[in-house]
Amino acid sequence: MTEFIPPAKPLIGDEEREAVDRVLRSGMLAQGPEVKAFEEEFSSHFGLDRACVAVNSGTSGLHLGLLSAGVKAGDEVIVPSFTFAATCNSVALTGATPVFADISADDFCLDPAAVEAAITDKTVGIMPVHLYGHPAKMPELQAIADKHGLKIYEDAAQAHGASLNGTPVGAFGEFAMFSLYPTKNMTSGEGGMVSVASAETERLMRLYRNQGMQQQYHNEVVGFNTRMTDIHAAIGRVQLTKVGAWTATRQSNAAFLSANLEGVTPPPVADGAVHVYHQYTVRVPSDRDGFSKALREEYNVGSGMFYPVPNHQLKPFQVDVDLPETAKAAAECLSLPVHPSLSQDDLERIVTAVNALAKAGA
Ligand SMILES: *Cc1c(COP(=O)(O)O)cnc(C)c1O
């Protein structure tokens, strides 16, 4: 049997190991100079032109970002249902209600018309997710936000380096969160990085991250311990030097797949959008689950389903709302391997397998 092609693979090299060792030998392990340097390097690497605040996970980043932006019980935040549960969990953890809007068929991201239809007098913000590494329709969403006096909060967990008309994701919203979980385009082990639009949001983020204090024993608000450690920051700083090359490889892998796949719908890319292919997601028109199983069992090719159950059908968020594009995507989407460790041989095996299965199913 040929070797298994995994759907994702974190890349850790000697440089990351040496960086961790350097921190361990320093004897200073908790949040310190490595975190500060990582925050500054992250902002400049992605051209965000804003302050960044590092935390212990992407989910913490969303939660603290929302609290810092003033989101509270009784408020509503419009979110896609077709996303990872962390998007909705972070809204619910503030006491606010996540209100689900449908996605557009052409980018798997929030549909601006559906967002506008979901606005009530309790709505305070919109949280687009740049799903799979493709930017959401930011100009349209920003226009709606401006018209109704709402804030934009970006879930950029999957979109390090993506951009729209030359503006990087993470530079649009009141805040934006990038996840540093191991399967994301770059990692710190666990972690999250939040870019912030205003000095006040930044100040509050830093307070919430550290028990509500900037200065020891001068607590200003009720806070958390959601600090990043210098050990994790050291890994992230090394990964920052590599993520550009990895993204270019993801993009060329995606180009090869899109040029050669037949019988499935490849992921569209909007005009002016730079897609960073956290996932390379196709639509399988019928029996997606059987297709995925056959890829694994007959061809030893891994794949992923992100996300087979929309959030509005998960127990904590269950609500009766009709989201036809969300339902369709949840039934059809299949993410094929696109990560930078794939060889040309792997890519050809993926194409052969997908095309054979699509033909057999047709
Ligand atoms: C990974 C992810 C998160 C959460 O990030 P963590 O670092 O795992 O907490 C949030 N939203 C989306 C869309 C994600 O993919």
The ligand as an ORCA input file, in Angstrom:
! r2SCAN-3c Opt
* xyz 0 1
  C      -9.160     27.384     14.802
  C     -10.303     28.328     14.747
  C     -10.695     29.103     15.853
  C     -10.132     28.906     17.239
  O      -8.771     28.993     17.357
  P      -8.032     28.197     18.538
  O      -6.633     28.718     18.453
  O      -8.131     26.738     18.222
  O      -8.694     28.533     19.817
  C     -11.708     30.030     15.691
  N     -12.319     30.197     14.515
  C     -11.993     29.457     13.431
  C     -12.707     29.695     12.139
  C     -10.980     28.494     13.513
  O     -10.687     27.760     12.435
*
